[in-house]
Amino acid sequence: MQCVLDSIFNNGAKGRYQGNVGLSEIWLSLAILVSLASSCPSASKADDAARDFGPRATRVVPTTSHQRQAAPVLHLTHTFRASREQVFNLWTDAEAVKRWFAYKAPLEWSPAPTVDARTGGRYRIRAIGPGGDSEVYDFSGTYRTVRPPSKLTFTWEWEVLGDLGPGHTLITVELLSKNGNTRMKLIQRKLPNSRSLEAFRKGWTRCFEGMEEVLRAETPGNLL
């Protein structure tokens, strides 16, 4: 309102409207006053405008952890010169797991691996490296899908793994027949960070080499 008064009666005290003022002039001034009053923003509206058109770069918009960074997913494939039944057995037989998991790794079992390969069953793989209690590999999980000889889905979890922190991942193994061979696809989801992704990429690659060695030993004359 003050802006309207100033626009109409500015310098009035200095005598711009000295003397008698006609009635028509008064009505004209009032009409202008009402018209302009509606065009002047209130203090609250002015504040709103400042907020709406202020520097948007300074605003902080909360984001979820999913928006910040999606959990890494590991994709690996490997082809074995063996049947799907043979490769499937590598995952579900505790003695076979014991052999390929420790391939080229100086590990001591504590205790030996246990595998209950059925939907809802559990497994546990626990081994100790040369570092003793500071180098413990303790993995366990639950089977969600057991579909011989084509598919396995199971959780792969750990509480401590060096400096990678805890993990609660999900693994899917699919076995496809191709030209008499078996093509294995492994997908590990929900990895906690990129460092764990690279660590498991190296670890599973070594394990696949161990699987090849187990198959070679069990299949005389098989040139893997």
HELIX and SHEET records of a PDB file:
HELIX    1   1 GLN A    2  PHE A    9  1                                   8    
HELIX    2   2 GLY A   12  LYS A   14  5                                   3    
HELIX    3   3 LEU A   23  ALA A   37  1                                  15    
HELIX    4   4 ALA A   43  PHE A   53  1                                  11    
HELIX    5   5 ARG A   56  THR A   58  5                                   3    
HELIX    6   6 SER A   65  ARG A   68  1                                   4    
HELIX    7   7 ARG A   84  THR A   92  1                                   9    
HELIX    8   8 ALA A   94  PHE A  101  1                                   8    
HELIX    9   9 GLY A  132  SER A  134  5                                   3    
HELIX   10  10 SER A  194  GLU A  218  1                                  25    
SHEET    1   A 7 LEU A  74  PHE A  80  0                                        
SHEET    2   A 7 ASN A 181  ARG A 189 -1                                        
SHEET    3   A 7 GLY A 167  LYS A 178 -1                                        
SHEET    4   A 7 LYS A 151  TRP A 158 -1                                        
SHEET    5   A 7 VAL A 136  ARG A 147 -1                                        
SHEET    6   A 7 ARG A 122  ILE A 128 -1                                        
SHEET    7   A 7 GLU A 108  TRP A 109 -1                                        
SHEET    1   B 7 LEU A  74  PHE A  80  0                                        
SHEET    2   B 7 ASN A 181  ARG A 189 -1                                        
SHEET    3   B 7 GLY A 167  LYS A 178 -1                                        
SHEET    4   B 7 LYS A 151  TRP A 158 -1                                        
SHEET    5   B 7 VAL A 136  ARG A 147 -1                                        
SHEET    6   B 7 ARG A 122  ILE A 128 -1                                        
SHEET    7   B 7 THR A 114  VAL A 115 -1                                        
END                                                                             
